[in-house]
Each structure stands twice: as structure tokens, then as C-alpha cells.
Amino acid sequence: MEQIINLKGEDIRYNIKKSRRARRIRLTMRPNCQLTVTIPRRANIELVERFMKDKACWIIEKLEFFKKNAVPLIGEQNGKYRQHKKMAEEFARERLGYYNRLYGFAFGQISIKNHKHRWGSCSSKGNLNFNYRIIFLPLALADYIIVHEMCHLKEMNHSKRFWRLIEKTFPDHKEKRRQLRKIVY
């Protein structure tokens, strides 16, 4: 449902999305300046508005950034996905093979998806999924995503043990995660 809130004298349109999985309120700004507020099922509008007022500087800063830097979405059409899917799969297989020499994990299928909000995922059956846009990233960031999902084969969580596995290859994993958050697709 679309809402409007006034932040620092500017009317901001946003959509509320209730999620059973959400544990906290999350803001998402798309390059087309669409703001989505994901909330836990029990959150009310007053809590949402208070949260948005606390984050007003961030919201306005992101809106101004996207208005100035109209960032084209890579692969807006399904044709781009189909065009790059095979290349992304070959890339993922090659990089998994390279890094799995260090880890030695068994995994199932490798799938390439056209996700809107994820770079990758790992299923409980050991299947690895990657966003086809991974091939457009700098190699170090793409490799970080590959290793991150591969480490979920051993630790299906983000515990200290999981991050120790990541640190074998990427001791600077926090910086890699920060860089990925800045990338909009």
C-alpha cells in the first residue's frame, strides 16, 4: 500500500510490505526512487513513521543520489537474463572449482537466477544459486559471493564459525559486504 510522509519539508512516497520473516524494519531504495519499507507483521504505522523520521537523512540522501545519477538497471528485460545466463553459469562453476580446492565441500546443483534482491543463496540440500548479474561485478566481489554461498554448505547460518570459514579466503569480508551494499541492480 502506498503511503506519503513529509520528511524535512519534502513529501516522500513509499510502499509498505509486511513480511512474516522480517524481524525489524528495513528500508529499500530502488534506482527509480521507489522506497519500500519492509516491516514485521505486528508493526504499526506509527512505529514505521517514527523509524522513517529517524532515517530521514539517509532517505533524502539516497533520493538525491538516484535523481542525479539515473543508474540504469543491468538486464532490465528477461532477454538480458537469457543472454547472460550461460556465461554466468560457466563463471560460477569455474570459480567454485577454484575455491573448493581450499574448502573441499560437496554441493548439488548450481543454478543461475534473475533475482531482484539477492546475489546468491544456498539451499539445505546443498544447491547453490547465483544471480546472473554476478558476471558484471568486479572479480573480487563476485568471488566473495561465491565463497560466501559455498561456506553455507558447512554452516547454514551467519555464526562465528561461518565467518571464520569466510576469513580463510577473505579476511576483509566486512569491506566486501559494504561494497556490495552500495551496488544497485
N, C-alpha and C positions, 0 to 999 in steps of 0.2 A: 504494500500500500504506500502510495506516495504521500510524503509529508513536506511541510515547509517550516524552517526555523530561521529566525533572524540572528545572525552572528556578526557582531561588530558592525551593525548597520547594513548588512547585506542579507537578502533573502536567499537561503540555500535550500534547494530541493534535494530530498533524499528518499530512499526506499527502505522500509523495514523488512527484514527477513527473519522470521522466527525459526530457530533450529533446535531440535532435540539434543544434538551433540554439543551445542555451544555451552561453555561454562562461564563465559564472560562476554562482554560487549566488544564487538570488533568493527572497525571502520575499514571500508574498502573503497578506493577511488579509482575508477577506470579512466583511461586516456580521453574518453569522450565526456569527461567531467561528471559521470554518473556516480553518485555517492550511495553506497549501500551500508546500512547498519545491521549487522547480524547480532541477534540477541537470544539469550536463553528463553525458553517458553514462558517462564514466570516473570520476566522483566516487564515493567510497565513504562508508559510513555514519559512519565515524569523522570524516571531514572535515565532513560535514553537522552532526554533533553539536557539533564544535568551533565551527563557524560560528554555530550557534544559541545556544551559550553566550555567544559574543561579542556577540550581538544580543539577549540575554535582556531587557534593559531595554526595548528597542523592542517586543518581542513582548508582554511583560506590560502595557506601557502601552497598546498597541492593543487587547488583550483587554479591559482595564478600560474603555476608551473605548466599545467596542461593546456591552459588557454594560450600561453606564449609559445609553447613547444608542442604543437599539434603532432603527437607521436603517432605515426602510422602503425597499425597493428600488423605484425608479421602474420601472413596467412589468414586474412580475414575470411576468405572463402574456403570451402571444402576442397576446391581444386588444388590449392596450395598444399593442403594436408596430404592429399593423394600423391601429389607431385614429389613431396619430400619424405614420405613415409619409408620407402625402401632404403633411402640413403641414411635416414635416422636409425633404422634397424641395424644396418651394417655397421654404422658408427658405434652404437650401443654394444653390439656383440664384440666388436674389436676391443673396445675399452674395458668391457667386463672381463674378457680373456686376459688382458694385460694386468689388471689389478687383482684378479682372482689367483694369480700366481703367488701373491703375498698372502691372501686370506684362505684360499682353498675351500670355499663354500660350495655346496651343491645347490643348484637352483633349477626351477622348472622352465616355464615358457617365458619368452621375452616378447612383450607387446609394445607397440608404438601407438599412442593415443593422441587425440586432439583435445586435451584438457583445457579448460578455461583458467583454472586457478592452481594447477599443480605441475610441478616439474617431473615428479615421479612418485611411484608407490611400490610397496611390496606386499603381496598377499600372504595369508597364513599358510598357503600351500606352496610358498616359495616362488611364486611367479612375480616377475619384475615388469613394471610398466613405466614407460618414459614418454614425456611429451615430445612430439616431433620437433618442436622448436629448439630442443637441446642442441641441434647442429648449428644454430645461429649464435650460440653463446661463445665467449672466449673459452679455449680448451680447458683452462684450469677450473672454471666454474662448471663446465659440463662434466669433467672428471669428478669434481666434488659430488655432484648429484648422483653419478654412477656409484661411487663408493658409499655414499650415504644410504642409498637404497639397498646396496649389496650387504651392508652391515646389519640391516634389518633382518636378514636371513638368520643371523645368530641372535640378535636382540630385537624383539618386536616392540620396542619402546624407545624412549629417549633417556634412559638411565645413565648413570655414571659409567657403567660397563660399556654401553653403546658408544658414548663419546670417546672412551679410551680406544675402542676399535677404530674409530674415525681418525684419531690422533696418530695412529701408526703411519698414515699416509698424509693427513692434513692437520698438522699441529696448529695451523692458522684457520681452523674451521669456523671460528666465530666471525672472522673477517669475510670469509667466503659467503656465509649466510647473510651478512649485512649487504654485500654486493648484490646478491640475488634478490633481496627485498627491494632494491632500487630499480630493478628491471621490470618493465611493464610490457605485457604482451597482450 
